Amino acid sequence: MNIRWLFLALAVGKINPVFAGKHPDQTQIRAWVEQGEILSLEAILQRHPLGGELLDAEVEWEDSVLVYELKWLDSHGQRHETYIDARSGVWLEDERDDD
C-alpha cells in the first residue's frame, strides 16, 4: 500500500488553529508528531486498519479539531472518506460514495 506521509507543526510546538491554516504544511505536521502533539499516520493506521487501499491522506482542521482525512477504497471497490482525530486517534466519521 502506498502511503503519502503528511506530518506537521508550529515552531512553538503548540497546536493552535489561530496560527494554522485549514491544511497545515508538512513541516508543521512532522513537528507535531515528533513533539507528541498528534499521532503519526502509521499509528493511526495501526489503530484503524482500513481493509483496503489508501488513496490519499491529509491533516486538516475540521470544526477546531485537527483530523486525518483518509481517502481509501475498500475491498469491494467502494470509496471512503474517513475522519480520525489526530490527537486521540478516535474515529470520527466515515463517508462512503454510494454510486
C-alpha positions in Angstrom: 0.0 0.0 0.0 1.4 3.4 -1.0 1.1 5.9 1.9 1.7 9.5 1.4 3.2 10.7 4.7 1.9 14.1 5.8 3.3 15.4 9.0 3.1 18.6 10.9 3.6 21.6 13.4 4.2 25.1 14.6 7.6 26.3 15.7 6.4 26.9 19.2 5.3 23.3 19.5 1.7 24.0 20.3 -1.3 23.2 18.1 -3.4 26.3 17.8 -5.9 26.8 15.0 -5.5 30.6 15.2 -1.9 30.2 13.8 -2.6 27.4 11.4 -4.4 27.3 8.1 -7.0 24.7 7.2 -4.2 22.5 5.9 -1.0 22.6 7.9 2.1 22.1 5.9 4.4 19.0 6.1 6.9 20.7 8.3 4.2 21.6 10.9 2.8 18.1 10.8 6.2 16.5 11.2 7.0 18.7 14.2 3.6 17.9 15.9 4.2 14.2 15.5 7.8 14.5 16.8 6.6 16.5 19.8 3.8 14.0 20.6 1.1 16.6 19.9 -0.6 14.3 17.3 -0.3 10.7 16.3 1.6 9.7 13.2 -0.2 8.4 10.2 1.4 5.0 10.8 0.0 4.9 14.4 -3.5 5.9 13.1 -3.4 3.1 10.5 -2.3 0.6 13.2 -5.3 1.5 15.4 -7.7 1.6 12.5 -6.7 -0.8 9.7 -8.7 0.3 6.6 -9.2 -3.0 5.0 -8.4 -1.6 1.6 -6.1 0.7 -0.4 -5.2 4.1 1.0 -5.5 6.7 -1.8 -4.8 10.0 0.0 -4.2 11.3 3.5 -4.4 14.9 4.7 -4.2 16.6 8.0 -6.6 19.5 8.3 -8.7 21.4 10.8 -12.4 20.4 11.0 -14.6 22.3 13.5 -11.5 23.3 15.5 -10.3 19.7 15.7 -7.1 18.6 13.9 -8.0 15.5 11.9 -6.6 13.0 9.5 -8.8 12.8 6.4 -8.2 9.5 4.7 -9.5 8.6 1.3 -9.5 4.9 0.5 -11.0 2.1 -1.4 -12.4 -0.9 0.4 -12.1 -4.5 -0.8 -15.3 -4.1 -2.8 -14.1 -1.0 -4.6 -16.2 1.4 -2.6 -14.6 4.8 -2.0 -14.5 6.1 1.6 -13.5 9.4 3.2 -12.7 8.8 6.9 -12.0 11.4 9.5 -9.9 10.5 12.6 -8.9 12.8 15.4 -5.2 13.4 15.0 -4.6 13.8 18.8 -6.6 11.0 20.2 -6.9 8.6 17.3 -10.7 8.5 17.7 -12.6 7.5 14.6 -14.9 10.5 14.0 -16.8 9.8 10.7 -16.8 7.7 7.6 -18.5 8.9 4.4 -19.0 6.4 1.5 -19.7 7.1 -2.1 -23.0 5.3 -2.9 -22.5 5.3 -6.7 
